[in-house]
């Protein structure tokens, strides 16, 4: 980005560049591996999806995109099998934000499979625009905002029709709108974020805790600014009540047994030696790429933590970063969140807020930009060649 001064200082340009990069990725994957069939991105498996879906099937369980496809086909239908797919757990219905947007897009003529891809591309474009706005407002050239939509974890999410891009874009939009004191639009964006990935609730809870403390200490009444945390919590709670009743499941069954929270730092300390062990790195090239991604993610987040201590970021930015940092340190999955190549995508939120902090700091970002770009290129290439 050293030549950024020759480019228009426009957030719209960043949006177009982000869209162009990820459209090229989608096109390369579509025609290199999928024979032009967009349904391949769903990664539907015979264990949960049958031929009536019209999707290309692989033997075995498939991946999470098939459940988003099922929800996007008929969001409120709680029948056992919809669009040829059964949910592996009813808690999937809690992540309604992304498939609901895809359902709306499919209403203008796209197939459900195509709509899921289109929604992610629209979201990545908006995220690019927000990155450009954030960079320019901090006195940097807008092109530095490409750091936001270029997160390497998005390659996995876009390649397999997953919700992280929508959740991250809604989160960033909510945080940026809140810093501009536009409480209701911010609350709406954060509500979409918590309905797309329940992990975003960590942000809303930290913000709410701080605002409640302020309410008590200053004895101020509830105001419109409190909608930033109240609305997402109410929307999240009401939707979970609805899903619990509609899908006949326990109210507290929101994790599906796929994840857990641990003592902050425990998973990181336990699993990092495995990520950088000779056996792991020598096993496959993908493991080397994964190890690079872990280093870059931790470097970006660590640098943001240092920068935040030294800077005067808005309280909503600090709250969002602290909530997501706590999640990064506490989250785990059965196979190990740091050793599973798939799950760095779940840290897209903390990466995005860390980038906002860095953009607003005085740090030079050339090394970070080069490192993120290299990891994203490697991750995207692996999905194009079929690794």
Helices and strands as residue ranges (DSSP letters): G 4-6, H 11-33, G 38-42, E 44-45, G 51-53, E 57-58, H 65-73, E 81-82, E 85-86, G 90-94, H 96-106, H 112-137, G 142-145, H 146-149, H 153-159, H 164-179, H 183-196, G 198-200, H 201-218, G 224-226, H 227-246, E 259-261, H 266-275, H 278-283, H 285-310, H 315-330, E 331-333, G 343-347, H 348-359, H 366-385
